[in-house]
Amino acid sequence: DYCATKFSVKSNLNNHLRIHSGEKSFKCDFCEKKFTQKGNLDSHLKFHTGEKSFQCDYCGSKFTMKSDLKRHMNIHTGEKSFKCDYCEKKFTHKSNLNAHHKIHTKERPFQCELCESKFIRKSHLECHLKIHTGAKSFKCDYCEKKFASKSNLITHIKIHTGEKSFQCDLCDKKFTTKSSLERHLTIHTRNLDENC
């Protein structure tokens, strides 16, 4: 009744019907989250167990989901397939493009109930909430240090790995963070101002 998809095995049909009905029969024992498909629950459980089966051939980073590894690979290839309709800026991930669009539309749909700060992404709100709670749930595997956000952990891990992804186009010096590169670039602009 929902769509024209056909199945030769009834159990496959029943699994598929849950997508249309929204029935979530598979519940996570760790966090009570529910899923329509067992495979989705199995993938979700890896976040709790810490299992990371997918490894990047370039830098050795490991991921819970194959889709996360695929998304990560764009960092190394530099491929930016998603272009902004407003300003021509390009992104490696569609989710980054969607968040970027909200800068143009001034849309900030995620609001903190404690201080009324508004955010473009739900993940930014969740990270912000840790300011209020003091929670630090992201732990470094190298030194046990804990962080409130995954992005801060990723930046910190580069200290251990020595990864420097941000390179200066003017002198080829490399940096672990974008902000460090931007700070460095002021040296070049200051030198240009002094020479004028």
Solvent accessible surface area in square Angstrom, and as a share of the most:
residue,aa,sasa,rsa
1,D,187,0.97
2,Y,125,0.48
3,C,63,0.38
4,A,91,0.71
5,T,71,0.42
6,K,180,0.76
7,F,77,0.32
8,S,118,0.76
9,V,76,0.44
10,K,148,0.63
11,S,63,0.41
12,N,70,0.36
13,L,66,0.33
14,N,63,0.32
15,N,57,0.29
16,H,35,0.16
17,L,62,0.31
18,R,34,0.13
19,I,100,0.51
20,H,68,0.30
21,S,65,0.42
22,G,42,0.40
23,E,94,0.42
24,K,110,0.47
25,S,60,0.39
26,F,49,0.21
27,K,93,0.39
28,C,1,0.00
29,D,128,0.66
30,F,128,0.53
31,C,57,0.34
32,E,113,0.51
33,K,113,0.48
34,K,104,0.44
35,F,28,0.12
36,T,23,0.13
37,Q,38,0.17
38,K,118,0.50
39,G,44,0.42
40,N,75,0.38
41,L,21,0.10
42,D,61,0.31
43,S,32,0.21
44,H,25,0.11
45,L,50,0.25
46,K,47,0.20
47,F,118,0.49
48,H,73,0.32
49,T,90,0.52
50,G,46,0.44
51,E,88,0.40
52,K,102,0.43
53,S,65,0.42
54,F,59,0.25
55,Q,93,0.41
56,C,3,0.02
57,D,139,0.72
58,Y,139,0.53
59,C,53,0.32
60,G,31,0.29
61,S,40,0.26
62,K,110,0.47
63,F,41,0.17
64,T,11,0.06
65,M,58,0.26
66,K,142,0.60
67,S,56,0.36
68,D,33,0.17
69,L,30,0.15
70,K,156,0.66
71,R,107,0.39
72,H,23,0.10
73,M,50,0.22
74,N,31,0.16
75,I,95,0.48
76,H,62,0.27
77,T,80,0.46
78,G,46,0.44
79,E,100,0.45
80,K,110,0.47
81,S,71,0.46
82,F,69,0.29
83,K,95,0.40
84,C,0,0.00
85,D,121,0.63
86,Y,129,0.49
87,C,56,0.34
88,E,113,0.51
89,K,106,0.45
90,K,104,0.44
91,F,28,0.12
92,T,22,0.13
93,H,28,0.13
94,K,118,0.50
95,S,60,0.39
96,N,48,0.24
97,L,18,0.09
98,N,69,0.35
99,A,13,0.10
100,H,20,0.09
101,H,43,0.19
102,K,46,0.19
103,I,95,0.48
104,H,65,0.29
105,T,69,0.40
106,K,168,0.71
107,E,82,0.37
108,R,122,0.45
109,P,69,0.43
110,F,62,0.26
111,Q,80,0.35
112,C,1,0.00
113,E,166,0.75
114,L,119,0.59
115,C,59,0.35
116,E,125,0.56
117,S,40,0.26
118,K,102,0.43
119,F,37,0.15
120,I,19,0.10
121,R,63,0.23
122,K,120,0.51
123,S,62,0.40
124,H,89,0.40
125,L,25,0.13
126,E,84,0.38
127,C,49,0.29
128,H,25,0.11
129,L,58,0.29
130,K,40,0.17
131,I,131,0.66
132,H,76,0.34
133,T,97,0.57
134,G,54,0.52
135,A,45,0.35
136,K,118,0.50
137,S,80,0.52
138,F,61,0.25
139,K,92,0.39
140,C,0,0.00
141,D,123,0.64
142,Y,129,0.49
143,C,57,0.34
144,E,110,0.49
145,K,112,0.47
146,K,108,0.46
147,F,29,0.12
148,A,28,0.22
149,S,8,0.05
150,K,122,0.52
151,S,71,0.46
152,N,80,0.41
153,L,20,0.10
154,I,86,0.44
155,T,56,0.33
156,H,21,0.09
157,I,46,0.24
158,K,26,0.11
159,I,127,0.65
160,H,71,0.32
161,T,74,0.43
162,G,46,0.44
163,E,55,0.25
164,K,105,0.45
165,S,52,0.33
166,F,64,0.27
167,Q,78,0.35
168,C,0,0.00
169,D,137,0.71
170,L,119,0.59
171,C,60,0.36
172,D,95,0.49
173,K,114,0.48
174,K,103,0.43
175,F,28,0.12
176,T,36,0.21
177,T,28,0.16
178,K,117,0.49
179,S,62,0.40
180,S,26,0.17
181,L,25,0.13
182,E,90,0.40
183,R,157,0.57
184,H,19,0.08
185,L,58,0.29
186,T,73,0.42
187,I,76,0.39
188,H,37,0.17
189,T,73,0.43
190,R,131,0.48
191,N,70,0.36
192,L,110,0.55
193,D,104,0.54
194,E,125,0.56
195,N,126,0.65
196,C,147,0.88
